Amino acid sequence: MNGHSLGHDDINHAEIAEKADAILDKFGITEPVVDAVRIANGLGFKVKEITMPPRYFDVAGFYNNKDKTIYVQASDKPWRKLFTVAHEIGHNVLGHKNYEVLFRVQNKDQRYSEVEREANSFAASLLMPNWMLNRYLDAYGLTKKDYREMAKIFGVSEKAMEPILLYLK
């Protein structure tokens, strides 16, 4: 299986990973940190950092289909901005077109909708593809328990990397 499968769900992670791999191939990206902003720009999107209004304090970012712009929270950590841009690219690549503005909100308590889980899977596959993870684990003599070091190499959060390595084939 090529895709990241975090437990049992109804998302086709392998198919999503193939789409992420096609994007990486199109842009000639073979090493971390994956430059999601360059990918977004190459796909015709602008990326802008903004300060979200107070009532949207928990919004990491959103995509505005009218102006083809991905907006990210300026005060977020670099790894969260990276994941947000990759997530919003995922909505587009996966054909989630039934929206004008789509918000990416950190969801701690509830189950994400199917389109949000698909976009998360895409972002994980784009930023941490299995083939790249395996290559770096081998190159540096690391194991799946070395998620902290791998998170630094890939420019993602430890929270994102740990489960990906746990289920890595």
HELIX and SHEET records of a PDB file:
HELIX    1   1 HIS A   13  LYS A   26  1                                  14    
HELIX    2   2 ALA A   36  GLY A   42  1                                   7    
HELIX    3   3 PRO A   54  TYR A   56  5                                   3    
HELIX    4   4 PRO A   78  VAL A   93  1                                  16    
HELIX    5   5 GLU A  114  LEU A  127  1                                  14    
HELIX    6   6 ASN A  130  TYR A  140  1                                  11    
HELIX    7   7 TYR A  147  PHE A  154  1                                   8    
HELIX    8   8 GLU A  158  LEU A  166  1                                   9    
SHEET    1   A 4 LYS A  46  ILE A  50  0                                        
SHEET    2   A 4 THR A  69  GLN A  73  1                                        
SHEET    3   A 4 VAL A  59  ASN A  64 -1                                        
SHEET    4   A 4 VAL A 101  VAL A 105 -1                                        
END                                                                             
